[in-house]
Amino acid sequence: TGSVEECQKLLTENENDPLGLLDLACEYDIKPLVLVSVDNCIKNLKLDNVRMMLQTANVHSCEELKKACFEYIKANAIKALMSADMIGLATEDPDLWAELGTFLNGKRPRADG
């Protein structure tokens, strides 16, 4: 795990890039920084970044961020699901797309995901 100095350096260098910070925190397995990064990502969810946030959450198994992305997409379903960026998810990551569909249909997510 990272030292306080490493965490402070990463926070400073990536203060305007919550997703980049999450990638670094996960890469270096700095758990306190992962928590801060996930919180920052959730606070910064927007239509133009929700897909990238969702895919990153999926890659790093950040269930809290993944759920927040699902909730954000559900709350903004028409705009989110009609965007070309989000539609591309269906072919690029069909499993994640299916999981999103299951969530939006009000069914329980898979036990393994």
Chimera marker file (.cmm) of the C-alpha trace (Angstrom):
<marker_set name="trace">
<marker id="1" x="0.000" y="0.000" z="0.000" r="1" g="1" b="0" radius="0.5"/>
<marker id="2" x="1.086" y="3.582" z="-0.600" r="1" g="1" b="0" radius="0.5"/>
<marker id="3" x="2.443" y="6.045" z="1.894" r="1" g="1" b="0" radius="0.5"/>
<marker id="4" x="0.741" y="9.282" z="2.874" r="1" g="1" b="0" radius="0.5"/>
<marker id="5" x="3.256" y="11.149" z="0.739" r="1" g="1" b="0" radius="0.5"/>
<marker id="6" x="2.446" y="9.000" z="-2.309" r="1" g="1" b="0" radius="0.5"/>
<marker id="7" x="-1.272" y="9.575" z="-1.785" r="1" g="1" b="0" radius="0.5"/>
<marker id="8" x="-0.823" y="13.332" z="-1.471" r="1" g="1" b="0" radius="0.5"/>
<marker id="9" x="1.335" y="13.432" z="-4.602" r="1" g="1" b="0" radius="0.5"/>
<marker id="10" x="-1.198" y="11.438" z="-6.628" r="1" g="1" b="0" radius="0.5"/>
<marker id="11" x="-4.077" y="13.577" z="-5.331" r="1" g="1" b="0" radius="0.5"/>
<marker id="12" x="-2.273" y="16.773" z="-6.285" r="1" g="1" b="0" radius="0.5"/>
<marker id="13" x="-1.226" y="15.545" z="-9.722" r="1" g="1" b="0" radius="0.5"/>
<marker id="14" x="-4.686" y="14.217" z="-10.566" r="1" g="1" b="0" radius="0.5"/>
<marker id="15" x="-7.070" y="16.554" z="-8.753" r="1" g="1" b="0" radius="0.5"/>
<marker id="16" x="-8.931" y="17.374" z="-11.976" r="1" g="1" b="0" radius="0.5"/>
<marker id="17" x="-8.955" y="13.783" z="-13.238" r="1" g="1" b="0" radius="0.5"/>
<marker id="18" x="-10.933" y="11.599" z="-10.823" r="1" g="1" b="0" radius="0.5"/>
<marker id="19" x="-10.960" y="8.677" z="-13.243" r="1" g="1" b="0" radius="0.5"/>
<marker id="20" x="-7.211" y="8.840" z="-13.779" r="1" g="1" b="0" radius="0.5"/>
<marker id="21" x="-6.730" y="8.973" z="-10.035" r="1" g="1" b="0" radius="0.5"/>
<marker id="22" x="-8.913" y="5.892" z="-9.617" r="1" g="1" b="0" radius="0.5"/>
<marker id="23" x="-6.836" y="4.042" z="-12.208" r="1" g="1" b="0" radius="0.5"/>
<marker id="24" x="-3.630" y="4.925" z="-10.358" r="1" g="1" b="0" radius="0.5"/>
<marker id="25" x="-5.060" y="4.109" z="-6.934" r="1" g="1" b="0" radius="0.5"/>
<marker id="26" x="-6.179" y="0.697" z="-8.149" r="1" g="1" b="0" radius="0.5"/>
<marker id="27" x="-2.933" y="0.055" z="-10.014" r="1" g="1" b="0" radius="0.5"/>
<marker id="28" x="-0.870" y="0.755" z="-6.887" r="1" g="1" b="0" radius="0.5"/>
<marker id="29" x="-3.472" y="-0.807" z="-4.562" r="1" g="1" b="0" radius="0.5"/>
<marker id="30" x="-3.768" y="2.284" z="-2.361" r="1" g="1" b="0" radius="0.5"/>
<marker id="31" x="-7.080" y="1.473" z="-0.694" r="1" g="1" b="0" radius="0.5"/>
<marker id="32" x="-7.715" y="4.828" z="1.050" r="1" g="1" b="0" radius="0.5"/>
<marker id="33" x="-7.062" y="6.594" z="-2.251" r="1" g="1" b="0" radius="0.5"/>
<marker id="34" x="-9.404" y="4.187" z="-4.051" r="1" g="1" b="0" radius="0.5"/>
<marker id="35" x="-12.189" y="5.227" z="-1.660" r="1" g="1" b="0" radius="0.5"/>
<marker id="36" x="-11.520" y="8.929" z="-2.220" r="1" g="1" b="0" radius="0.5"/>
<marker id="37" x="-11.286" y="8.382" z="-5.975" r="1" g="1" b="0" radius="0.5"/>
<marker id="38" x="-14.554" y="6.463" z="-6.163" r="1" g="1" b="0" radius="0.5"/>
<marker id="39" x="-16.289" y="9.231" z="-4.222" r="1" g="1" b="0" radius="0.5"/>
<marker id="40" x="-14.830" y="11.874" z="-6.553" r="1" g="1" b="0" radius="0.5"/>
<marker id="41" x="-15.891" y="9.885" z="-9.622" r="1" g="1" b="0" radius="0.5"/>
<marker id="42" x="-19.440" y="9.605" z="-8.306" r="1" g="1" b="0" radius="0.5"/>
<marker id="43" x="-19.562" y="13.360" z="-7.635" r="1" g="1" b="0" radius="0.5"/>
<marker id="44" x="-18.348" y="14.027" z="-11.186" r="1" g="1" b="0" radius="0.5"/>
<marker id="45" x="-20.693" y="11.705" z="-13.104" r="1" g="1" b="0" radius="0.5"/>
<marker id="46" x="-22.006" y="13.341" z="-16.292" r="1" g="1" b="0" radius="0.5"/>
<marker id="47" x="-23.560" y="12.173" z="-19.520" r="1" g="1" b="0" radius="0.5"/>
<marker id="48" x="-20.261" y="12.600" z="-21.331" r="1" g="1" b="0" radius="0.5"/>
<marker id="49" x="-18.258" y="10.456" z="-18.899" r="1" g="1" b="0" radius="0.5"/>
<marker id="50" x="-20.664" y="7.893" z="-17.456" r="1" g="1" b="0" radius="0.5"/>
<marker id="51" x="-19.721" y="5.192" z="-19.954" r="1" g="1" b="0" radius="0.5"/>
<marker id="52" x="-15.996" y="5.544" z="-19.236" r="1" g="1" b="0" radius="0.5"/>
<marker id="53" x="-16.689" y="5.636" z="-15.495" r="1" g="1" b="0" radius="0.5"/>
<marker id="54" x="-18.821" y="2.498" z="-15.792" r="1" g="1" b="0" radius="0.5"/>
<marker id="55" x="-16.213" y="0.608" z="-17.783" r="1" g="1" b="0" radius="0.5"/>
<marker id="56" x="-13.446" y="1.658" z="-15.399" r="1" g="1" b="0" radius="0.5"/>
<marker id="57" x="-15.541" y="0.633" z="-12.407" r="1" g="1" b="0" radius="0.5"/>
<marker id="58" x="-16.124" y="-2.725" z="-14.049" r="1" g="1" b="0" radius="0.5"/>
<marker id="59" x="-12.425" y="-3.273" z="-14.813" r="1" g="1" b="0" radius="0.5"/>
<marker id="60" x="-11.380" y="-2.438" z="-11.251" r="1" g="1" b="0" radius="0.5"/>
<marker id="61" x="-14.354" y="-4.189" z="-9.579" r="1" g="1" b="0" radius="0.5"/>
<marker id="62" x="-15.473" y="-0.936" z="-7.934" r="1" g="1" b="0" radius="0.5"/>
<marker id="63" x="-19.032" y="-1.968" z="-7.172" r="1" g="1" b="0" radius="0.5"/>
<marker id="64" x="-19.981" y="1.330" z="-5.504" r="1" g="1" b="0" radius="0.5"/>
<marker id="65" x="-19.025" y="3.323" z="-8.598" r="1" g="1" b="0" radius="0.5"/>
<marker id="66" x="-20.611" y="0.764" z="-10.909" r="1" g="1" b="0" radius="0.5"/>
<marker id="67" x="-23.907" y="1.012" z="-9.015" r="1" g="1" b="0" radius="0.5"/>
<marker id="68" x="-23.725" y="4.816" z="-9.067" r="1" g="1" b="0" radius="0.5"/>
<marker id="69" x="-23.204" y="4.701" z="-12.842" r="1" g="1" b="0" radius="0.5"/>
<marker id="70" x="-26.165" y="2.369" z="-13.260" r="1" g="1" b="0" radius="0.5"/>
<marker id="71" x="-28.311" y="4.697" z="-11.122" r="1" g="1" b="0" radius="0.5"/>
<marker id="72" x="-27.140" y="7.740" z="-13.085" r="1" g="1" b="0" radius="0.5"/>
<marker id="73" x="-27.949" y="6.050" z="-16.385" r="1" g="1" b="0" radius="0.5"/>
<marker id="74" x="-31.357" y="5.043" z="-15.069" r="1" g="1" b="0" radius="0.5"/>
<marker id="75" x="-32.106" y="8.597" z="-13.903" r="1" g="1" b="0" radius="0.5"/>
<marker id="76" x="-31.021" y="9.975" z="-17.295" r="1" g="1" b="0" radius="0.5"/>
<marker id="77" x="-32.112" y="6.985" z="-19.367" r="1" g="1" b="0" radius="0.5"/>
<marker id="78" x="-33.316" y="8.684" z="-22.526" r="1" g="1" b="0" radius="0.5"/>
<marker id="79" x="-30.289" y="10.934" z="-22.993" r="1" g="1" b="0" radius="0.5"/>
<marker id="80" x="-27.777" y="8.385" z="-21.703" r="1" g="1" b="0" radius="0.5"/>
<marker id="81" x="-29.005" y="5.397" z="-23.685" r="1" g="1" b="0" radius="0.5"/>
<marker id="82" x="-29.525" y="7.334" z="-26.906" r="1" g="1" b="0" radius="0.5"/>
<marker id="83" x="-25.971" y="8.643" z="-27.026" r="1" g="1" b="0" radius="0.5"/>
<marker id="84" x="-23.725" y="7.064" z="-29.654" r="1" g="1" b="0" radius="0.5"/>
<marker id="85" x="-21.074" y="6.578" z="-26.987" r="1" g="1" b="0" radius="0.5"/>
<marker id="86" x="-23.351" y="4.470" z="-24.800" r="1" g="1" b="0" radius="0.5"/>
<marker id="87" x="-24.781" y="2.521" z="-27.732" r="1" g="1" b="0" radius="0.5"/>
<marker id="88" x="-21.215" y="1.494" z="-28.600" r="1" g="1" b="0" radius="0.5"/>
<marker id="89" x="-20.972" y="-0.248" z="-25.249" r="1" g="1" b="0" radius="0.5"/>
<marker id="90" x="-23.327" y="-2.951" z="-26.530" r="1" g="1" b="0" radius="0.5"/>
<marker id="91" x="-20.759" y="-4.210" z="-29.027" r="1" g="1" b="0" radius="0.5"/>
<marker id="92" x="-17.586" y="-3.357" z="-27.111" r="1" g="1" b="0" radius="0.5"/>
<marker id="93" x="-18.592" y="-4.926" z="-23.797" r="1" g="1" b="0" radius="0.5"/>
<marker id="94" x="-21.726" y="-7.060" z="-24.261" r="1" g="1" b="0" radius="0.5"/>
<marker id="95" x="-21.526" y="-8.536" z="-20.761" r="1" g="1" b="0" radius="0.5"/>
<marker id="96" x="-21.515" y="-5.114" z="-19.125" r="1" g="1" b="0" radius="0.5"/>
<marker id="97" x="-24.281" y="-3.967" z="-21.481" r="1" g="1" b="0" radius="0.5"/>
<marker id="98" x="-26.351" y="-7.004" z="-20.462" r="1" g="1" b="0" radius="0.5"/>
<marker id="99" x="-25.711" y="-6.285" z="-16.784" r="1" g="1" b="0" radius="0.5"/>
<marker id="100" x="-26.874" y="-2.698" z="-17.306" r="1" g="1" b="0" radius="0.5"/>
<marker id="101" x="-29.986" y="-3.981" z="-19.064" r="1" g="1" b="0" radius="0.5"/>
<marker id="102" x="-30.717" y="-6.320" z="-16.181" r="1" g="1" b="0" radius="0.5"/>
<marker id="103" x="-30.364" y="-3.434" z="-13.730" r="1" g="1" b="0" radius="0.5"/>
<marker id="104" x="-32.602" y="-1.158" z="-15.778" r="1" g="1" b="0" radius="0.5"/>
<marker id="105" x="-35.240" y="-3.887" z="-15.981" r="1" g="1" b="0" radius="0.5"/>
<marker id="106" x="-35.302" y="-4.071" z="-12.191" r="1" g="1" b="0" radius="0.5"/>
<marker id="107" x="-33.852" y="-7.563" z="-11.928" r="1" g="1" b="0" radius="0.5"/>
<marker id="108" x="-31.175" y="-8.648" z="-9.513" r="1" g="1" b="0" radius="0.5"/>
<marker id="109" x="-27.637" y="-8.493" z="-10.899" r="1" g="1" b="0" radius="0.5"/>
<marker id="110" x="-25.718" y="-11.674" z="-11.508" r="1" g="1" b="0" radius="0.5"/>
<marker id="111" x="-24.151" y="-13.241" z="-8.420" r="1" g="1" b="0" radius="0.5"/>
<marker id="112" x="-20.713" y="-13.259" z="-10.084" r="1" g="1" b="0" radius="0.5"/>
<marker id="113" x="-20.772" y="-9.601" z="-11.117" r="1" g="1" b="0" radius="0.5"/>
<link id1="1" id2="2" r="1" g="1" b="0" radius="0.2"/>
<link id1="2" id2="3" r="1" g="1" b="0" radius="0.2"/>
<link id1="3" id2="4" r="1" g="1" b="0" radius="0.2"/>
<link id1="4" id2="5" r="1" g="1" b="0" radius="0.2"/>
<link id1="5" id2="6" r="1" g="1" b="0" radius="0.2"/>
<link id1="6" id2="7" r="1" g="1" b="0" radius="0.2"/>
<link id1="7" id2="8" r="1" g="1" b="0" radius="0.2"/>
<link id1="8" id2="9" r="1" g="1" b="0" radius="0.2"/>
<link id1="9" id2="10" r="1" g="1" b="0" radius="0.2"/>
<link id1="10" id2="11" r="1" g="1" b="0" radius="0.2"/>
<link id1="11" id2="12" r="1" g="1" b="0" radius="0.2"/>
<link id1="12" id2="13" r="1" g="1" b="0" radius="0.2"/>
<link id1="13" id2="14" r="1" g="1" b="0" radius="0.2"/>
<link id1="14" id2="15" r="1" g="1" b="0" radius="0.2"/>
<link id1="15" id2="16" r="1" g="1" b="0" radius="0.2"/>
<link id1="16" id2="17" r="1" g="1" b="0" radius="0.2"/>
<link id1="17" id2="18" r="1" g="1" b="0" radius="0.2"/>
<link id1="18" id2="19" r="1" g="1" b="0" radius="0.2"/>
<link id1="19" id2="20" r="1" g="1" b="0" radius="0.2"/>
<link id1="20" id2="21" r="1" g="1" b="0" radius="0.2"/>
<link id1="21" id2="22" r="1" g="1" b="0" radius="0.2"/>
<link id1="22" id2="23" r="1" g="1" b="0" radius="0.2"/>
<link id1="23" id2="24" r="1" g="1" b="0" radius="0.2"/>
<link id1="24" id2="25" r="1" g="1" b="0" radius="0.2"/>
<link id1="25" id2="26" r="1" g="1" b="0" radius="0.2"/>
<link id1="26" id2="27" r="1" g="1" b="0" radius="0.2"/>
<link id1="27" id2="28" r="1" g="1" b="0" radius="0.2"/>
<link id1="28" id2="29" r="1" g="1" b="0" radius="0.2"/>
<link id1="29" id2="30" r="1" g="1" b="0" radius="0.2"/>
<link id1="30" id2="31" r="1" g="1" b="0" radius="0.2"/>
<link id1="31" id2="32" r="1" g="1" b="0" radius="0.2"/>
<link id1="32" id2="33" r="1" g="1" b="0" radius="0.2"/>
<link id1="33" id2="34" r="1" g="1" b="0" radius="0.2"/>
<link id1="34" id2="35" r="1" g="1" b="0" radius="0.2"/>
<link id1="35" id2="36" r="1" g="1" b="0" radius="0.2"/>
<link id1="36" id2="37" r="1" g="1" b="0" radius="0.2"/>
<link id1="37" id2="38" r="1" g="1" b="0" radius="0.2"/>
<link id1="38" id2="39" r="1" g="1" b="0" radius="0.2"/>
<link id1="39" id2="40" r="1" g="1" b="0" radius="0.2"/>
<link id1="40" id2="41" r="1" g="1" b="0" radius="0.2"/>
<link id1="41" id2="42" r="1" g="1" b="0" radius="0.2"/>
<link id1="42" id2="43" r="1" g="1" b="0" radius="0.2"/>
<link id1="43" id2="44" r="1" g="1" b="0" radius="0.2"/>
<link id1="44" id2="45" r="1" g="1" b="0" radius="0.2"/>
<link id1="45" id2="46" r="1" g="1" b="0" radius="0.2"/>
<link id1="46" id2="47" r="1" g="1" b="0" radius="0.2"/>
<link id1="47" id2="48" r="1" g="1" b="0" radius="0.2"/>
<link id1="48" id2="49" r="1" g="1" b="0" radius="0.2"/>
<link id1="49" id2="50" r="1" g="1" b="0" radius="0.2"/>
<link id1="50" id2="51" r="1" g="1" b="0" radius="0.2"/>
<link id1="51" id2="52" r="1" g="1" b="0" radius="0.2"/>
<link id1="52" id2="53" r="1" g="1" b="0" radius="0.2"/>
<link id1="53" id2="54" r="1" g="1" b="0" radius="0.2"/>
<link id1="54" id2="55" r="1" g="1" b="0" radius="0.2"/>
<link id1="55" id2="56" r="1" g="1" b="0" radius="0.2"/>
<link id1="56" id2="57" r="1" g="1" b="0" radius="0.2"/>
<link id1="57" id2="58" r="1" g="1" b="0" radius="0.2"/>
<link id1="58" id2="59" r="1" g="1" b="0" radius="0.2"/>
<link id1="59" id2="60" r="1" g="1" b="0" radius="0.2"/>
<link id1="60" id2="61" r="1" g="1" b="0" radius="0.2"/>
<link id1="61" id2="62" r="1" g="1" b="0" radius="0.2"/>
<link id1="62" id2="63" r="1" g="1" b="0" radius="0.2"/>
<link id1="63" id2="64" r="1" g="1" b="0" radius="0.2"/>
<link id1="64" id2="65" r="1" g="1" b="0" radius="0.2"/>
<link id1="65" id2="66" r="1" g="1" b="0" radius="0.2"/>
<link id1="66" id2="67" r="1" g="1" b="0" radius="0.2"/>
<link id1="67" id2="68" r="1" g="1" b="0" radius="0.2"/>
<link id1="68" id2="69" r="1" g="1" b="0" radius="0.2"/>
<link id1="69" id2="70" r="1" g="1" b="0" radius="0.2"/>
<link id1="70" id2="71" r="1" g="1" b="0" radius="0.2"/>
<link id1="71" id2="72" r="1" g="1" b="0" radius="0.2"/>
<link id1="72" id2="73" r="1" g="1" b="0" radius="0.2"/>
<link id1="73" id2="74" r="1" g="1" b="0" radius="0.2"/>
<link id1="74" id2="75" r="1" g="1" b="0" radius="0.2"/>
<link id1="75" id2="76" r="1" g="1" b="0" radius="0.2"/>
<link id1="76" id2="77" r="1" g="1" b="0" radius="0.2"/>
<link id1="77" id2="78" r="1" g="1" b="0" radius="0.2"/>
<link id1="78" id2="79" r="1" g="1" b="0" radius="0.2"/>
<link id1="79" id2="80" r="1" g="1" b="0" radius="0.2"/>
<link id1="80" id2="81" r="1" g="1" b="0" radius="0.2"/>
<link id1="81" id2="82" r="1" g="1" b="0" radius="0.2"/>
<link id1="82" id2="83" r="1" g="1" b="0" radius="0.2"/>
<link id1="83" id2="84" r="1" g="1" b="0" radius="0.2"/>
<link id1="84" id2="85" r="1" g="1" b="0" radius="0.2"/>
<link id1="85" id2="86" r="1" g="1" b="0" radius="0.2"/>
<link id1="86" id2="87" r="1" g="1" b="0" radius="0.2"/>
<link id1="87" id2="88" r="1" g="1" b="0" radius="0.2"/>
<link id1="88" id2="89" r="1" g="1" b="0" radius="0.2"/>
<link id1="89" id2="90" r="1" g="1" b="0" radius="0.2"/>
<link id1="90" id2="91" r="1" g="1" b="0" radius="0.2"/>
<link id1="91" id2="92" r="1" g="1" b="0" radius="0.2"/>
<link id1="92" id2="93" r="1" g="1" b="0" radius="0.2"/>
<link id1="93" id2="94" r="1" g="1" b="0" radius="0.2"/>
<link id1="94" id2="95" r="1" g="1" b="0" radius="0.2"/>
<link id1="95" id2="96" r="1" g="1" b="0" radius="0.2"/>
<link id1="96" id2="97" r="1" g="1" b="0" radius="0.2"/>
<link id1="97" id2="98" r="1" g="1" b="0" radius="0.2"/>
<link id1="98" id2="99" r="1" g="1" b="0" radius="0.2"/>
<link id1="99" id2="100" r="1" g="1" b="0" radius="0.2"/>
<link id1="100" id2="101" r="1" g="1" b="0" radius="0.2"/>
<link id1="101" id2="102" r="1" g="1" b="0" radius="0.2"/>
<link id1="102" id2="103" r="1" g="1" b="0" radius="0.2"/>
<link id1="103" id2="104" r="1" g="1" b="0" radius="0.2"/>
<link id1="104" id2="105" r="1" g="1" b="0" radius="0.2"/>
<link id1="105" id2="106" r="1" g="1" b="0" radius="0.2"/>
<link id1="106" id2="107" r="1" g="1" b="0" radius="0.2"/>
<link id1="107" id2="108" r="1" g="1" b="0" radius="0.2"/>
<link id1="108" id2="109" r="1" g="1" b="0" radius="0.2"/>
<link id1="109" id2="110" r="1" g="1" b="0" radius="0.2"/>
<link id1="110" id2="111" r="1" g="1" b="0" radius="0.2"/>
<link id1="111" id2="112" r="1" g="1" b="0" radius="0.2"/>
<link id1="112" id2="113" r="1" g="1" b="0" radius="0.2"/>
</marker_set>
